[in-house]
Amino acid sequence: MKKLLNTLFITSEDVYLTLDGENVVGKRENQVVARFPLHTLGGIVSFSYAGASPALMGACAERAITMSFCTPRGRFLARSSGAGNGNVLLRRAQYRVADDSASSCQIARLMIFGKVFNARWSVERTCRDHALRVDVEKLKAASSRLRELLPQIQSATDLEALRGFEGVGAAVYFGVMDDLILNRKNVFSAVGRTRRPPLDPLNALLSFSYTLLAHDCASALESVGLDSYVGFLHRDRPGRTSLALDLMEELRPCMADRFVLTCINNRMFDECDFEFRESGAVLLTDTARKTFLKGWQERRSEQITHPYLSEKLEWGMVPNVQALLLARHLRGDIETYPPFLWK
């Protein structure tokens, strides 16, 4: 159990929440493991199978404390709130921003700034950790180009220009992706980004990781009351969680790409883990998907220090915290949205 931004996160799947006077109490096997005063909370997000007592849910509804329930793997299930729920005001603010291209650009450029910043530090980390095995001069040149893009992204005033800068950054980053692969280069070579379907093992892994990350971001957004289908950079399209795609942009290099590179460089996958279809599509086998999901869950449980909050939390909570910060910005509680800047 961890409290961040007046929101209580229940990250243990066996913790049951109950009400004790004016406190929310977490129990494991009938033993109290944590206690928080209700008046200090604005929301509760539970990743536990055990759930919460009706008395606590009623008390939260009376006090306008929203409760969100997700599976331990992060899939959003439901939200409960009282009659005075302010969620409609948050969504109206979101829709107003989405309908105004200038306002949308102000938020979208921060997310793309985070994406390029994190891509640069992924390249820098490889230079730092494997200087004797990589072309440092080539990687440093790519890092410098990504750094030069950052002020241009910050000054972008329209979405088309922003998409152009994002495209340039992606080309520079994926242009050196092959240099970030240290093992089994006969199987995993970066020849360009392909999707729907992926055409090589590397893209198969990247596509699967992006699917999982998009799912985590959509669940995080819904848990704080935002509409995951209405985005700022990605515009409306039926059936597409556009805001989740926006939010995941800054998290792709550090959560998805870096995890895939770790899997490859630690020799977790080989050619036998992929199906090569006659159409050219390359897909993970069932066994490989299970291996990937197991590693993904282990990565989500690793702890980091959040760069904006300066608080320790699990990687898996990062989308939830960023969604919460975005909701705070749209409500006017904080002046700007702080992207996740990883180092």
C-alpha positions in Angstrom: 0.0 0.0 0.0 1.4 3.4 -1.0 0.0 6.9 -0.9 0.9 9.2 -3.7 -0.7 12.6 -4.6 -3.5 11.9 -2.0 -4.3 8.7 -3.8 -3.9 5.3 -2.1 -2.5 2.6 -4.3 -3.0 -1.1 -3.2 -0.3 -3.0 -5.1 -0.5 -6.3 -3.2 -3.1 -8.7 -4.6 -4.0 -10.3 -1.3 -4.8 -7.1 0.7 -8.5 -6.6 1.7 -9.7 -3.1 2.5 -12.1 -2.4 5.3 -13.4 0.6 7.2 -12.5 1.3 10.8 -14.1 4.5 12.1 -12.7 7.2 9.9 -9.8 5.1 8.6 -9.3 2.8 5.6 -7.5 -0.4 6.9 -5.6 -2.9 4.8 -5.7 -6.5 6.0 -3.8 -9.6 5.0 -5.0 -12.8 6.5 -7.1 -10.8 9.0 -3.9 -9.0 10.2 -3.8 -5.2 9.8 -0.9 -4.2 7.6 -1.7 -0.5 7.0 -4.0 2.3 8.1 -4.8 5.7 6.5 -7.2 8.4 7.6 -10.0 8.8 5.0 -10.0 12.6 5.2 -6.4 12.7 3.7 -7.4 10.7 0.6 -8.9 11.8 -2.7 -8.9 8.4 -4.3 -8.1 4.7 -3.9 -6.8 2.5 -6.7 -6.7 -1.3 -5.9 -4.8 -3.9 -7.8 -6.0 -6.6 -5.4 -8.2 -9.6 -6.0 -9.4 -9.4 -2.4 -11.4 -6.3 -2.9 -13.0 -3.9 -0.4 -15.9 -4.0 2.1 -19.3 -2.5 1.2 -19.0 -0.3 4.3 -15.7 1.2 3.0 -17.2 1.7 -0.4 -20.2 3.5 1.1 -18.0 5.7 3.3 -15.8 6.6 0.3 -18.9 7.5 -1.8 -20.2 9.8 1.0 -16.9 11.6 1.1 -16.5 11.8 -2.7 -13.5 9.5 -2.6 -13.4 7.6 -5.9 -12.4 3.9 -5.7 -11.0 2.2 -8.8 -10.5 -1.6 -9.1 -8.0 -3.2 -11.4 -6.6 -6.7 -11.7 -3.1 -7.3 -10.3 -1.8 -7.1 -13.9 -3.3 -3.7 -14.3 -6.5 -4.3 -16.3 -9.2 -1.8 -15.4 -12.3 -3.3 -14.0 -14.6 -0.7 -12.4 -14.9 2.6 -10.5 -17.2 3.5 -7.7 -18.1 7.1 -6.7 -20.8 9.0 -5.0 -23.6 11.2 -6.3 -21.4 14.3 -6.1 -18.7 12.7 -8.3 -16.6 15.4 -10.1 -15.6 13.1 -12.9 -17.9 14.8 -15.4 -16.1 18.1 -14.8 -12.7 16.4 -15.4 -14.0 14.9 -18.7 -15.5 18.1 -19.8 -12.1 19.8 -19.3 -10.4 17.0 -21.2 -12.9 17.4 -24.1 -12.4 21.2 -24.2 -8.6 20.7 -24.5 -9.0 18.0 -27.1 -11.3 20.2 -29.2 -8.7 23.1 -29.2 -5.6 22.3 -31.3 -3.4 24.9 -29.5 -4.3 23.5 -26.0 -3.8 20.0 -27.3 -0.4 20.8 -28.6 0.7 22.3 -25.2 0.1 18.9 -23.6 1.2 16.7 -26.5 4.5 18.5 -26.9 5.4 17.6 -23.3 4.6 14.0 -23.9 6.8 14.0 -27.1 9.5 15.9 -25.2 9.5 13.0 -22.7 9.6 10.4 -25.5 12.7 12.0 -27.2 14.4 12.7 -23.8 13.9 9.1 -22.7 15.1 7.7 -26.1 18.2 9.8 -25.8 18.9 8.4 -22.3 18.4 4.9 -23.5 21.1 5.5 -26.0 23.3 7.1 -23.4 22.9 4.3 -21.0 24.1 1.8 -23.6 27.2 4.0 -24.2 27.8 4.1 -20.4 27.3 0.4 -19.7 28.8 -1.2 -22.9 31.4 1.3 -24.2 33.7 -1.5 -25.2 31.1 -3.4 -27.3 29.4 -0.6 -29.2 30.3 2.2 -31.6 30.3 5.0 -29.0 31.0 7.7 -31.6 27.9 6.8 -33.6 25.7 6.5 -30.6 26.9 9.8 -29.2 26.1 11.5 -32.5 22.5 10.2 -32.3 22.3 11.3 -28.7 23.4 14.8 -29.7 20.8 14.9 -32.5 18.1 13.9 -30.1 19.2 16.6 -27.6 19.0 19.2 -30.4 15.4 18.2 -31.0 14.3 18.9 -27.5 14.1 22.8 -27.7 12.4 22.5 -31.1 9.7 20.2 -29.6 9.3 22.6 -26.6 8.6 25.5 -29.0 6.2 23.7 -31.3 2.8 25.5 -31.6 0.9 23.2 -33.8 0.3 19.4 -33.9 1.6 18.9 -37.5 4.9 20.5 -36.6 5.1 18.4 -33.5 4.4 15.2 -35.4 7.3 16.2 -37.7 9.7 16.6 -34.9 8.5 13.3 -33.4 9.1 11.6 -36.7 12.6 12.9 -36.9 13.4 11.8 -33.4 12.0 8.3 -34.1 14.1 8.0 -37.2 17.3 9.0 -35.3 16.5 6.6 -32.5 15.6 3.6 -34.6 18.5 4.4 -36.8 20.8 3.2 -33.9 18.5 0.6 -32.5 20.6 -2.2 -34.1 23.6 -0.8 -32.2 21.8 -1.3 -28.9 21.4 -5.0 -29.6 24.4 -6.9 -28.2 23.6 -10.6 -28.6 22.1 -12.9 -31.3 22.2 -10.2 -34.0 21.7 -13.0 -36.6 18.1 -13.2 -35.2 17.5 -9.8 -33.9 18.5 -7.0 -36.3 16.9 -3.6 -36.5 16.0 -2.9 -40.1 13.2 -0.5 -39.4 9.9 -0.4 -37.6 7.2 -2.6 -39.0 3.8 -3.3 -37.6 0.4 -4.8 -38.4 2.0 -7.3 -38.9 5.6 -7.2 -37.6 8.0 -8.6 -40.2 10.9 -9.7 -38.0 11.5 -11.0 -34.4 12.6 -7.6 -33.0 9.4 -5.9 -34.3 7.4 -8.8 -33.0 8.7 -8.2 -29.5 8.3 -4.4 -29.8 4.7 -4.7 -31.0 3.8 -7.1 -28.1 5.4 -4.8 -25.5 3.5 -1.8 -27.0 0.2 -3.7 -26.8 0.9 -4.4 -23.1 1.9 -0.8 -22.4 -1.1 0.7 -24.2 -3.3 -1.6 -22.1 -1.6 -0.4 -18.9 -2.0 3.3 -19.9 -5.7 2.9 -20.9 -6.5 1.3 -17.6 -4.6 4.0 -15.7 -6.5 6.8 -17.5 -9.9 5.2 -16.8 -9.0 4.6 -13.2 -8.5 8.4 -12.6 -11.7 9.3 -14.5 -10.3 10.3 -17.9 -11.6 9.1 -21.2 -8.9 7.0 -22.8 -10.5 7.3 -26.2 -10.1 11.1 -26.5 -6.5 12.2 -27.1 -4.5 15.3 -27.8 -1.8 14.2 -30.3 -3.6 11.1 -31.5 -7.0 12.3 -32.8 -10.3 10.6 -32.4 -10.8 7.3 -34.3 -13.5 4.7 -33.5 -12.2 1.9 -31.3 -8.8 3.6 -30.7 -7.7 4.5 -27.2 -6.1 7.7 -28.4 -5.2 9.2 -25.0 -3.6 6.0 -24.0 -1.4 6.2 -27.1 -0.5 9.8 -26.2 0.4 8.8 -22.6 2.5 5.8 -23.7 4.7 7.9 -26.0 7.0 9.1 -23.2 7.0 5.6 -21.7 7.9 3.6 -24.9 11.7 4.0 -24.7 12.1 3.4 -21.0 9.4 0.8 -20.3 8.8 -1.1 -23.5 11.9 -0.7 -25.7 14.4 -1.0 -22.9 12.6 -4.2 -21.6 12.8 -5.7 -25.1 16.5 -4.9 -25.4 17.1 -6.4 -21.9 15.3 -9.6 -23.0 17.4 -9.9 -26.2 20.7 -9.0 -24.6 20.1 -11.5 -21.7 19.3 -14.2 -24.3 15.8 -14.8 -23.2 14.6 -15.5 -26.8 15.9 -17.2 -29.9 14.7 -17.9 -33.4 12.7 -20.9 -32.2 10.5 -18.6 -30.2 8.9 -17.1 -33.3 6.4 -18.2 -35.9 7.4 -17.2 -39.5 4.2 -17.0 -41.6 4.1 -17.3 -45.4 2.6 -13.8 -45.5 5.9 -12.5 -44.0 4.4 -11.9 -40.6 6.5 -12.9 -37.6 4.7 -13.7 -34.3 5.7 -14.9 -30.9 4.9 -18.6 -30.0 2.6 -19.3 -27.1 5.5 -20.4 -25.0 7.4 -17.2 -25.8 4.4 -15.0 -25.0 4.3 -16.7 -21.5 8.0 -16.0 -21.0 7.6 -12.4 -22.1 4.6 -11.9 -19.8 6.4 -13.4 -16.9 9.4 -11.0 -17.5 7.0 -8.1 -18.0 5.4 -8.6 -14.7 8.8 -9.0 -12.9 9.9 -5.7 -14.5 6.6 -4.0 -13.4 7.4 -4.9 -9.8 10.9 -3.4 -9.8 11.3 -0.1 -7.9 12.5 3.2 -9.2 12.4 6.8 -7.9 9.8 8.9 -9.7 11.7 11.9 -11.2 8.9 14.4 -10.5 7.6 13.1 -7.1 11.0 12.0 -5.8 9.1 9.0 -4.3 10.0 5.3 -4.7 7.4 3.3 -6.5 7.1 0.2 -8.8 7.6 0.5 -12.6 4.1 -0.8 -13.0 2.6 2.2 -11.2 4.3 4.8 -13.5 1.3 4.9 -16.0 -1.1 5.4 -13.0 1.0 8.2 -11.6 1.3 9.9 -15.0 -2.4 9.6 -15.6 -3.0 11.1 -12.1 -0.7 14.0 -12.9 -2.5 14.6 -16.2 -5.8 14.7 -14.4 -4.4 17.2 -11.9 -3.3 19.4 -14.7 -6.6 19.3 -16.5 -8.4 20.2 -13.3 -6.0 23.2 -12.8 -4.3 21.8 -9.7 -0.9 22.0 -11.3 0.2 24.5 -14.0 1.7 22.1 -16.5 1.7 18.3 -17.1 5.1 16.9 -15.9 6.2 14.1 -18.3 8.1 11.1 -17.0 11.8 11.9 -17.6 13.9 8.8 -17.0 17.6 8.6 -16.3 
